[in-house]
Amino acid sequence: MKKVTAVIKPFKLDDVREALSEIGVNGMTVTEVKGFGRQKGHTELYRGAEYMVDFLPKVKLEIVVNDETVEQVVEAILESAQTGKIGDGKIFVEAIERVIRIRTGEENEEAV
């Protein structure tokens, strides 16, 4: 099993959720986060004063899927989250050793 973590622009969340739903992904964890990458934030004007915004609002998705589904999930996120502009985000894929459903005690594939 793998965990796919995607950090995307907040306004793309509905598009990504819909794309994932179309390929049968029915569970994910969504967290509102702040961060920056290569763009290093940006400057904004407020009441005539310019100030630096270091951390930009993002949304982090965490999805655990079986190994056969990983590429479909990555492609769905890529296609639905991409705007072509700086700050579109990143996708991370990592191995999951064990999953346990607390309510039933089911493990691994059955727990997802």
Backbone as a ProteinNet text record, in pm:
[ID]
protein_1_A
[PRIMARY]
MKKVTAVIKPFKLDDVREALSEIGVNGMTVTEVKGFGRQKGHTELYRGAEYMVDFLPKVKLEIVVNDETVEQVVEAILESAQTGKIGDGKIFVEAIERVIRIRTGEENEEAV
[TERTIARY]
83.1	0	87.6	30.5	102.1	15.3	82.2	12	52.1	-47	-25.3	-63	34.4	10.9	24.3	-77	-73.3	-97.4	-13.5	-31.5	-70.4	-191.8	-247.7	-304.7	-342.3	-409.7	-551.4	-597.3	-729	-845.6	-844.3	-958.6	-965.6	-862.4	-863.2	-914.6	-947.5	-988.2	-1109	-1213.3	-1332.7	-1303.1	-1220.8	-1184.2	-1108.4	-1015.6	-936.5	-1024.9	-1110	-1199.7	-1289.7	-1341.5	-1427.1	-1349.7	-1227.3	-1144.4	-1111.7	-1083.7	-1052.5	-1176.9	-1290.5	-1415.3	-1446.4	-1415.8	-1441.1	-1358.8	-1242.7	-1161	-1180	-1278.8	-1313.6	-1247.4	-1178.6	-1120.5	-1231.1	-1261.6	-1375.1	-1337.1	-1209.6	-1169.6	-1039.8	-1034.2	-912.9	-919.8	-804.8	-797.1	-754.9	-824.9	-796.2	-762.8	-651.2	-607.1	-573.7	-618.5	-577.3	-440.3	-345	-207.7	-157.2	-41.4	26.1	169.2	225.9	364.4	411.5	534.2	588	694.4	718.2	820.3	917.9	945.4	1041.1	995.8	862.9	815.3	842.2	874	911.7	806.6	680.4	575.7	561.9	495.1	475.6	449.1	447.9	419.6	276.3	213.8	78.9	74.3	-21.4	-41.9	-164	-150.9	-263.2	-258.7	-361.7	-370.7	-245.2	-198.1	-83.5	51.1	54.8	182.8	203.5	324.7	358.3	416.3	370.5	425.5	441.1	529.5	562.8	471.6	414	335.3	422.5	478.5	572.2	503.1	395.1	327.3	197.3	182.4	63	-34.2	-165.3	-262.1	-261.8	-261	-265.7	-359.4	-388.7	-466.9	-382.7	-376.1	-301.4	-399.6	-387.6	-469.3	-382.4	-436.1	-366.5	-459.6	-410.7	-493	-411.4	-465.3	-398.3	-469.2	-390	-444.8	-355.7	-408.7	-324.3	-226.1	-123.5	-15.1	-63	-166.4	-214.4	-284.6	-332.1	-410.5	-327.1	-204	-122.6	-108.8	-74.3	-52.5	-178.8	-292.8	-420.8	-447.7	-419.5	-442	-350.8	-223.8	-127.9	-170.8	-209.1	-252.4	-377.4	-473	-596.7	-566	-475.1	-438.6	-365.6	-270	-194.7	-287.2	-378	-466.1	-564.6	-613.9	-718.6	-665.4	-542.2	-488.9	-401.5	-360.2	-264.6	-330.4	-268.2	-311.6	-206.7	-85	24.4	98.5	58.4	122.6	203.2	295.2	379.2	292.9	332.6	259.5	150.4	149.6	48.1	57.2	174.9	187.4	279.2	271.1	356.9	276.5	324.9	267.9	380.5	355.2	452.8	389.7	467.9	420.3	514.8	456.8	539.7	474.5	557.4	509	439.6	335.7	264.1	285.3	331.1	358.2	233.8	147.1	33	-79.4	-202.6	-321.3	-416.5	-474	-568.1	-693	-809.2	-935.6	-967.9	-978.8	-997.1	-1127.3	-1235.5	-1366.7	-1371.6	-1315.4	-1330.8	-1203.1	-1089.1	-961.8	-912.1	-986.5	-942.5	-806.6	-728	-594.6	-571.2	-478.5	-425.5	-533.7	-538.5	-630.1	-776.1	-815.2	-953.5	-984.3	-883.4	-904	-914.3	-866.9	-871.7	-1003.4
-117.9	0	124.3	232.3	359.6	471.5	574.1	696.7	804.5	863.4	974.1	1101	1191.6	1320.2	1426.6	1509	1616.1	1748.5	1846.5	1982.9	2066.9	2121.3	2188.9	2325	2401.9	2529.6	2502.3	2579.3	2552.2	2550.2	2637.9	2644.2	2524.2	2438.4	2318.9	2195.6	2209.3	2093.6	2021.7	2093.9	2028.3	1954	2012.8	1946.6	1816.1	1820.6	1701.7	1595.7	1635.2	1539.3	1470.3	1547.1	1490.7	1393.2	1430.4	1342.6	1212.7	1220.1	1100.3	1013.3	1076	1001.7	923.9	981.9	916.5	789.4	780.8	659	565.5	594.3	503	528.2	641.5	674.5	733.6	668	713.1	759.3	775.9	824.5	902.8	1011.4	1092.4	1181.3	1229.7	1327.2	1459.5	1566	1699.3	1791.7	1863.2	1956.2	2090.1	2198.9	2331.5	2359.8	2394	2418.3	2548.4	2592.7	2708.4	2669.8	2725.7	2694	2772	2742.2	2801.7	2709.8	2725.2	2648	2743.2	2718.6	2801.8	2945.9	2969	3106.1	3195.8	3139.9	3215	3317.5	3288.4	3381.8	3495.3	3601.9	3716.6	3841.5	3957	4081.3	4124.9	4190.2	4243.2	4385.3	4461.1	4597.2	4601	4664.3	4680.1	4820.6	4899	5038.7	5117.8	5096.8	5173.1	5119.8	5021	4964.6	4828	4802.6	4674.6	4583.7	4460	4365.6	4228.6	4146.9	4015.7	3908.9	3827.3	3713.1	3590.2	3536.5	3424.9	3290.8	3268.6	3140.3	3155	3077.1	3082.3	2972.1	2997.8	2894.4	2782.6	2659.9	2540.7	2440.4	2333	2222.3	2096.5	2016.8	1891.4	1775.4	1689.2	1568.1	1448.5	1356	1230.9	1116.7	1028	920.6	792.4	688.4	558.8	466.2	408.9	322.3	199.8	97.8	-17.9	15.9	-64.7	-36.2	-22.1	-98.4	-96.3	34.5	107.9	228.8	356.9	348	468	554.9	497.4	577.9	648	581.7	645.1	765.6	751.1	859.1	977.4	949.2	1055.7	1128.5	1054.7	1116.9	1201.7	1152.4	1227.5	1359	1354.9	1477.2	1572.9	1520.5	1605.2	1678.8	1605.2	1664	1764.1	1736.9	1822.7	1939.9	1931	2037.9	2136.9	2101.8	2185.6	2310.7	2426	2551.3	2601.2	2547.9	2592.8	2712.7	2756.5	2872.4	2826.8	2912.6	2880.4	2856.6	2760.7	2732.2	2627.6	2551.4	2447.6	2338.1	2316.3	2220.1	2104.9	2002.8	1884.9	1760.3	1645.1	1514.9	1429.1	1364.8	1274.8	1135.7	1032.5	894.3	820.7	758	684.5	551.1	457.2	324.2	326.3	244.6	226.7	82.1	64.1	-70.3	-141.1	-66.8	-132.1	-31.1	-75.3	5.8	-76.6	-14.2	-84	1.9	-55.1	15	-3.5	106.3	102.6	32.5	63.3	9.7	-142.5	-203.6	-347.5	-427.6	-360.9	-431.8	-484.7	-461.2	-504.8	-440.8	-512.8	-462.1	-454.2	-364.9	-345	-320.2	-400.1	-374.1	-365.7	-453.5	-452.4	-326.9	-266.4	-148.5	-21	-25.5	93.9	93.4
0	0	0	-49.9	-58.2	-3.6	48.3	86.8	-11.5	-75.2	-167.5	-92.9	-78.9	-15.9	-122.5	-138	-237.1	-166.7	-196.2	-145.5	-266	-263.2	-380.5	-341.5	-444.4	-422.2	-371.6	-273.7	-213.4	-312.7	-411.8	-503.7	-598.3	-600	-684.5	-610.5	-482.4	-402.4	-461	-497.3	-551.2	-680.7	-767.6	-892.6	-866.2	-771.5	-738.7	-675.1	-581.6	-516.5	-618.2	-712.9	-817	-905.5	-944.8	-1028.9	-956.1	-827.8	-750.2	-732.7	-713.7	-699.8	-827.2	-942.7	-1071.1	-1089.5	-1024.8	-1037.6	-918.6	-832.7	-725.1	-591.2	-576.1	-445.7	-360.6	-248.1	-169	-28.7	-0.7	130	122.9	196.5	202.2	324.4	365.3	472.8	412.1	446.1	392	508.2	494.9	598	534.4	596.1	550.8	610.5	524.7	568.3	508.7	554.3	496.3	467.8	362	330	209.7	170.4	49.3	-6.6	-134.2	-203.2	-268.6	-393.4	-466.2	-480.7	-481.4	-502.9	-382.6	-266.4	-146	-102.5	-122.2	-83	-183.7	-142.7	-231.5	-147.5	-213.6	-142.3	-173.1	-74.4	-92.2	-40.3	-92	-45.9	44.1	161.4	252.9	309.2	279	322.9	289.5	169	120.6	161.7	247.7	292.4	228	181.8	120.9	229.7	231.6	328.6	264.2	322.2	268.3	327.9	242.2	285.1	261.7	370.1	357.6	336.8	408.6	401.2	324.7	220.1	135.8	175.8	169.2	204.7	101.1	150.1	64.9	129.1	56.9	108.6	92.4	199.4	193.3	193.6	92.2	81.7	115	192.6	221.6	184.5	96.8	43.1	50	113	117.9	19.8	-72.1	-176.9	-193.2	-262.2	-289.7	-401.8	-414.3	-508.3	-653.3	-689.3	-828	-863.8	-765.7	-789.5	-785.9	-738.5	-715.1	-839.4	-952.7	-1073.4	-1118.9	-1106.9	-1142.2	-1052.5	-923.9	-828	-860.1	-885.1	-917.7	-1044.6	-1146.9	-1272.9	-1253.2	-1175.1	-1150.4	-1079.5	-982.5	-910.8	-1003.4	-1080.9	-1173.9	-1271	-1331	-1432.1	-1372.8	-1252.4	-1197	-1114.4	-1063.8	-978	-1053.9	-1173.6	-1246.6	-1305.3	-1278.2	-1340.3	-1438.7	-1427.2	-1512.8	-1456.5	-1338.4	-1275.8	-1155.4	-1113	-998.6	-875.3	-793.1	-670.7	-684.4	-794	-811.6	-706.2	-648.9	-540.5	-572.8	-488.9	-501.4	-465.9	-514.7	-481	-426.3	-313.1	-251.3	-242.7	-273	-262.4	-168.6	-66.7	29	64.6	106.4	142.1	278.4	291.3	417.2	461.5	582.3	632.6	682.6	752.1	815.9	837.6	817	842.5	928.4	1029.3	1117.1	1132.7	1106.4	1131.2	1278.6	1349.4	1494.4	1533	1463.3	1500	1494.6	1389.1	1366.9	1388.6	1389.5	1400.5	1267.1	1158.7	1026.2	994.2	915.4	884.3	734	698.9	564.5	460.8	353	241.4	289.1	382.8	432.6	512.3	571.8	655.8	573.9	451.2	366.1	294.7
[MASK]
++++++++++++++++++++++++++++++++++++++++++++++++++++++++++++++++++++++++++++++++++++++++++++++++++++++++++++++++

